Amino acid sequence: MTGERTDTHPDVTHDVRELVHQVFEAWSSEDPELVAARFHPDATFFDSVNGQFEGREAIKAFYARSLDAWDDQRSRATRVWVDGDTAACTWTMTGRMKGSKFGDKLAGRKARIDGMAWISFRDGLVVHDEEYFDRQAPMASLEGQGFVLPRHGE
């Protein structure tokens, strides 16, 4: 035995965890090219509010459009669980609303959105990213209401 590694899968748990953080750093970059570089050319991105996007170019275009609505957009994974080449994570996104898309009184207001993601990797790139968050959370956050839950029975 020469001491060389014979397995072809190094410590993927550590690598995948780091890859998740790199993806969220890219989402925070405000650079569509950097976001696109984290995704496989044939990747699928699903957002529970905005729908599904197939392929790196469609994902890049989706992100570029999000920059039309949000300024100072920052995203970070808050907890990460890894199983092989797949991770589940919770995340937080903050940003300032550009313009008056949701009304003049909300322009320039800061919002916070918390969500969850299921991300699979191949060769160090995202091949599938599924994101879930409450559709009403951005508006509630912009209006300063936080996350108000209905009373039992309402």
N, C-alpha and C positions, 0 to 999 in steps of 0.2 A: 504494500500500500504506500502510495507516495504522499499521502496527506492532502491530496486534492479533494475537493468536494465532488461527489458523484451525483448528488441530487440536482435536479434542475429547478427546484422551487425553494429559494432561500426563505428566510423568515418572512413569509407573506403577511402575517398578522401585523408586524411592525410596519412593513412597507405600505399596506393598505391604509392603516391608520394615518400615516404621513400623507399619502395620496389624498385622502379625504380633506385634510387641512389645506393642502395645496389647491384643491378645487375651490374651497371657500375663499382662499386668498385671491384666486383669480376672479371670482364673482365680485370681490371688493375692489378690484383694480380699476374699474371703469374703462377697461380696455377690451373690446370685443375680440380682438385677435388673441389676447392672452387666454380668455375664456375658451375660445375655439381650440386652442392648442392643448387643452386638458382633455378634450373629447376625441374618441376614435372617429374616423371619417363616417362610419356607419352607425354612430351612436343614436340612441333614442333618449329624449328628455321629455318627461311628463310632469306638468304642473297642474295641480288639482283645480286651479282657477283659470289658467290660460290655455290649457290643452296640451296636446302632444306635438313634438317637433322631431322630425326624422332627419338625421344627418348633421354633420358638423356645421355646414353652412346655414341650415335652418336654425340651429341652436344659437349660432353667432348673431343672426338677424334678430331673433327673439331678444337676446341680451341687449343688443344695440337699441331696440325699441324701448326696452325698460329704462334706458338712460334718458329717453325723452321725458319720462314721467318722474324719475327720481334723481336727486342730487345727493352727493356725499353718501352713496349707498355702501354699506358695510355689512358683510355676512361672516358668520363664524360658526363652526360646529361647536356645540357646547358639550355633548357627550357622544362617544363613538363606540359601537360594538362591532367586532369583526368576526367573520366566519369565512375562512378561505379567501377568495378574491372579491368578497362582497361585504359591505358595511351598512349598518343602520345607524342613523345619527339623529340627534335633535339639533336644531340650529336656531339662530336669532339673526334677523336682518333689521337694520335701522337705515333710515334715509330721510331726506327732506323732500317734500312734494314740490315739484316744479310746476309753475303755471297754475291754472285754475281748473284742471281736469275734473276735480271733485267740488268745484265752487270756489269763489274768490276768498272766502273766509279761511279756507284750508291751505291756500297757496303759501309756501314757505314753512309750513308746519312739519315737525318731525314725527315720524311714525316708527313703531316697532312691531315686527311680525315674528312670531315663533312658529316653528314647524318641525316636520320630521322628513327624513329622506332615506331612501333605499338605493344604494349606489353599487354597481358592479363594475369591475375593472378587468381589462385584458391588456397585457403588455404595457402596463403603467398608465393606460388611458381609460377614461370612462366609456363604457359601452352601453350602460343603462342607468339613468338617474330618474327616480320617481320621487316627486316632492309633494307633500301634503301640508296645507295650512288652512285656517279658518278664513273663508272668503270675507267675512265681516270685520276681521281683525284690523286691516289697514284703516278702514273708515273709523272704527271705534277709537283706535289709537290716535288718528289725526284729530278727532273731535275731543280728545282728552278724556274719553270715557273708560279707557283701559279695556279690560276683558270682563264685561258685565254678563253674568249668567242669569237666565230667567229663574224666577222663583218656582218651586215645585208646583206643578199643576197649571202653569201658564202656557 
